[in-house]
Amino acid sequence: MNDHGYVVCAFNRTTSKVDRFLENEAKGTNIVGAHSIEELCSKLKRPRRIMVMVKAGQPVDDLIDDLLPHLEEGDIVIDGGNSHYPDTQRRYEDLKGKGILYLGTGVSGGEEGARYGPSIMPGGNKDAWPHVKDIFQAISAKAPDGSPCCEWVGEGGAGHFVKMVHNGIEYGDMQLICEAYQLMRDVYKMSDDQMGSVFDRWNNGVLDSFLIEITRDILKFKDTDGSPLVEKIRDTAGQKGTGKWTAIEALNGGIPVTLIGEAVFARCLSALKSERVRASKMLHGPTEAPKVAVTQQKVDDLEQALYASKIISYAQGFMMMREASKTYNWNLQFGSIALMWRGGCIIRSSFLGKIKDAFDVNPDIESLLFADFFKQATATAQSGWRNAVLDCVATGIPCPAMSTALSFYDGYRCARLPANLLQAQRDYFGAHTYELEDKPGNWVHTNWTGHGGEISSSTYNA
């Protein structure tokens, strides 16, 4: 913000950090400091614009409570952390009643984005947007065409909902890349330098993206002894919760966001390190696993598998946002959201422009998979996609995200799934009723054994 001509007042509850910041990073700038919330609020012009960057949950509520005595009607509080969108919705409603304009603003870009331009996803009280629009759009990353990666998302918790889905897609992308890495390392027996070269080539093709780019750099990075640093890192993954929130929200809404769910579970499985070590000595994999030699075709197949699975992940994420937009009357602009993700953020990718194009052609499209570009891309990738998953299955390499993406694709294109049998089973043991193909909407129960009755269970959603 300082770099773009805005005067900023910085405050941290550990006031020594404020002094250290002013003496180092902020030295020679127009940034000023405050040693109390009262001093912070006294230095801001009206309407005050206060951006909060703290841990999600109770710390946000506590800080808002500390700010309120020093605020006036029309002042703006912006939560730029990874808050859960229902909390943002609650705070928006509560502060609205007090005359304070609240914005729940998703920010993505990590350390580099924070300094040189992130993707910014603002939502909440729209009356606040004109007061922060110029600032946010100035400091945000810019898409290749120069457009700011920041636009108004929607009322209430919309901004943080979109950021939550963004992070869920990020989980999926990272897991897919890790599965490709394990296949290349453990089955194709490629060195880290060889894999780094593959990711470098992929980054100049259809997989061009931030995560592919940094994976290339990680694989080529050497420790002080000259060996690849990545191979020394313990294989237990952490998480902050946003991927889990996405999966839970998908389950609550009945949206089959399968890839993100598998990515979250993969991290949970990685945490069972000691159990996995014991299992590796006790549980057997394929007894006659084929010896798979790496060829250019194998690498090309894997590229297509990664690409098609990535498309599925984004398609599922946009399905989820579409349902939320209907449920909460947010009127999300999906093309604009894709544009916001084209620069600065962790999931920035070259094909986000194609997502925007799809929604420009048809804003009400049911699924990205119905758009001509993605329909053709998945069709073209299908052979390599299946071959890569087959290699994983045949050699005992886990590929939960890649395989669930393929299963979703096959299920989505299946006009008749076996759920008819499932419904019969439910009716048999629980009298839950079912519909007949020629009479949809007419729920009936069958006395399957001759020993039951005609009484059926009432319908409910749990």
Residue pairs with C-beta under 8 A, 6 or more apart in sequence:
1 8
1 135
1 139
2 8
2 26
2 29
2 30
2 31
3 139
4 135
4 138
4 139
6 135
6 138
7 30
7 31
7 32
8 30
8 31
8 32
9 31
9 32
9 33
9 34
9 40
9 43
9 44
10 18
10 21
10 22
10 26
10 31
10 32
10 33
10 34
11 18
11 33
11 34
11 35
11 36
11 37
11 39
11 40
12 18
12 21
15 35
15 36
18 33
18 34
18 35
19 33
21 31
21 33
22 31
22 32
22 33
26 33
32 43
34 40
34 43
37 66
37 67
37 70
38 70
40 50
40 70
41 48
41 50
41 67
41 70
41 71
42 70
44 50
46 72
46 74
46 75
47 72
47 74
47 75
47 76
47 101
47 131
48 71
48 72
48 75
48 76
49 75
49 76
49 78
49 131
49 132
49 135
50 67
50 75
50 76
50 77
50 78
51 78
51 80
51 105
52 60
52 63
52 64
52 77
52 78
52 79
52 80
52 81
53 80
53 81
54 60
54 63
54 81
55 81
56 81
56 82
56 83
56 84
56 87
56 241
57 83
57 84
57 87
60 79
60 81
60 83
60 87
60 91
61 87
61 91
64 77
64 91
64 95
67 77
68 98
68 100
71 77
71 100
72 99
73 99
73 100
74 99
74 100
74 101
75 100
75 101
76 100
76 101
76 102
76 103
76 128
76 131
76 132
77 95
77 100
77 101
77 102
77 103
78 102
78 103
78 105
78 122
78 128
78 132
79 88
79 91
79 102
79 103
79 104
79 105
79 160
80 105
80 107
81 107
82 106
82 160
82 163
82 164
82 167
82 240
82 241
82 242
83 104
83 160
84 160
84 164
84 241
84 245
85 104
85 157
85 158
85 160
85 161
85 164
86 157
87 157
88 102
88 104
88 123
88 124
88 156
88 157
88 159
88 160
89 104
89 156
89 157
91 102
91 104
92 102
92 104
92 124
92 125
92 155
92 156
92 157
93 156
95 101
95 102
95 125
96 102
96 125
101 124
101 125
101 127
101 128
101 131
102 124
102 125
102 128
103 122
103 123
103 124
103 125
103 128
103 129
103 132
103 159
104 122
104 123
104 124
104 156
104 157
104 158
104 159
104 160
105 120
105 121
105 122
105 123
105 124
105 136
105 159
105 160
106 119
106 120
106 121
106 122
106 123
106 153
106 159
106 160
106 162
106 163
106 164
106 166
107 113
107 114
107 118
107 119
107 120
107 121
107 163
108 118
108 119
108 121
108 163
108 166
108 167
108 341
108 344
108 345
108 346
108 347
109 117
109 118
109 119
109 141
109 344
109 345
109 346
110 118
110 346
113 119
113 141
113 344
113 345
116 141
117 139
117 140
117 141
117 142
117 149
117 343
117 344
118 139
118 140
118 141
118 149
118 344
118 345
119 140
119 141
119 149
119 150
119 166
119 340
119 341
119 343
119 344
119 345
119 348
120 136
120 139
120 140
120 149
120 150
120 340
120 344
121 150
121 153
121 159
121 160
121 162
121 163
121 166
121 337
121 340
122 129
122 132
122 136
122 150
122 152
122 153
122 159
123 152
123 153
123 154
123 155
123 156
123 157
123 158
123 159
123 160
123 161
123 162
123 330
124 155
124 156
124 157
124 158
124 159
125 155
126 152
126 155
129 152
133 152
136 148
136 150
137 148
137 150
137 151
138 148
140 148
140 149
140 150
140 343
140 344
141 148
141 149
141 343
141 344
141 345
141 348
142 148
142 149
142 343
143 149
143 339
143 342
143 343
144 342
144 343
144 353
147 339
147 342
149 339
149 340
149 341
149 342
149 343
149 344
149 345
150 340
151 333
151 336
151 339
151 340
153 159
153 162
153 330
153 332
153 333
153 337
154 325
154 328
154 330
154 331
154 332
155 328
155 329
155 330
156 328
156 330
157 328
158 328
158 330
158 332
161 321
161 324
161 328
161 330
162 321
162 332
162 337
163 242
164 242
164 245
164 246
164 249
165 246
165 317
165 320
165 321
166 317
166 341
166 345
166 346
166 347
167 242
167 243
167 246
168 242
168 243
168 245
168 246
168 247
168 257
168 260
168 263
168 317
168 320
169 260
169 313
169 314
169 317
169 347
170 211
170 243
170 346
170 347
171 239
171 242
171 243
171 246
171 260
171 263
171 264
171 267
172 259
172 260
172 262
172 263
172 310
172 313
172 401
173 209
173 211
173 310
173 313
173 347
174 211
174 263
175 259
175 262
175 263
175 266
175 267
175 400
175 401
176 259
176 263
176 306
176 309
176 310
176 313
176 401
176 402
176 405
177 211
177 212
177 215
177 306
178 266
179 392
179 397
179 398
179 399
179 400
179 401
179 402
180 302
180 305
180 306
180 388
180 402
181 195
181 215
181 219
182 397
182 398
183 302
183 388
183 391
183 392
183 397
183 399
184 190
184 194
184 195
184 198
184 294
184 299
184 302
185 192
185 195
186 395
186 397
187 292
187 391
187 392
187 395
187 397
188 292
188 293
188 294
188 298
188 299
189 294
190 198
190 294
192 219
192 220
192 228
192 230
192 231
193 219
193 220
193 228
195 219
196 216
196 217
196 219
196 220
198 299
199 212
199 213
199 215
199 216
199 219
200 216
202 208
202 212
202 303
202 306
203 209
203 212
203 213
203 216
205 303
206 303
206 307
206 350
206 351
206 377
207 303
207 306
207 307
207 310
208 349
208 350
209 347
209 348
209 349
209 350
210 345
210 346
210 347
210 348
210 349
211 346
211 347
218 229
218 230
219 228
219 230
221 228
221 229
221 230
222 228
222 229
223 229
223 232
234 273
235 270
235 273
236 270
236 271
236 273
237 266
237 267
237 270
237 271
238 267
239 264
239 267
243 260
243 263
243 264
243 267
244 264
246 257
246 260
246 264
246 320
247 257
247 260
247 261
247 264
249 320
249 324
250 256
250 257
250 260
250 261
250 316
250 320
251 261
253 320
253 323
253 324
253 327
255 316
255 319
255 320
255 323
256 316
256 319
256 408
256 411
257 316
257 317
257 319
257 320
258 316
258 404
258 405
258 407
258 408
259 309
259 312
259 313
259 316
259 401
259 404
259 405
259 408
260 313
260 316
260 317
261 404
262 400
262 401
262 404
263 400
263 401
265 400
266 398
266 400
266 401
269 276
285 395
285 396
286 394
286 395
286 396
289 394
289 395
289 396
290 394
290 395
292 298
292 391
292 394
292 395
298 387
298 388
298 391
300 384
301 383
301 384
301 385
301 387
301 388
301 391
302 384
302 388
303 384
304 380
304 381
304 382
304 383
304 384
304 385
304 388
305 381
305 384
305 385
305 387
305 388
305 389
305 402
306 402
307 377
307 381
308 377
308 378
308 381
308 382
308 385
308 405
308 406
308 409
309 385
309 401
309 402
309 405
309 406
310 349
310 351
311 351
311 368
311 369
311 374
311 377
311 378
312 369
312 378
312 405
312 408
312 409
313 401
313 405
314 351
314 355
314 368
315 367
315 368
315 369
315 374
316 408
318 334
318 355
318 367
318 368
319 367
321 332
321 334
321 337
322 332
322 334
322 366
324 330
324 332
325 331
325 332
333 359
334 355
334 359
334 363
335 355
335 356
335 359
335 360
335 363
336 356
338 352
338 353
338 355
338 356
338 359
339 352
339 356
341 347
341 348
341 349
341 352
342 348
342 349
342 352
342 353
342 356
354 371
354 373
354 374
355 368
357 371
357 373
358 365
358 368
358 371
358 373
358 374
359 365
361 371
362 371
365 371
367 412
368 374
369 375
369 378
369 409
369 412
378 409
385 402
385 406
386 406
388 399
388 402
389 399
389 402
389 403
389 406
391 397
392 398
392 399
392 402
392 403
393 399
393 403
411 417
420 434
423 432
423 434
423 435
424 434
424 446
424 448
426 432
426 434
427 433
427 434
427 445
427 446
427 448
427 456
428 446
428 448
428 449
430 457
431 445
431 452
431 455
431 456
431 457
432 456
432 457
432 459
433 443
433 444
433 445
433 456
433 457
433 459
434 443
434 444
434 445
435 441
435 442
435 443
435 444
436 442
436 444
443 456
443 459
445 454
445 455
445 456
447 453
447 454
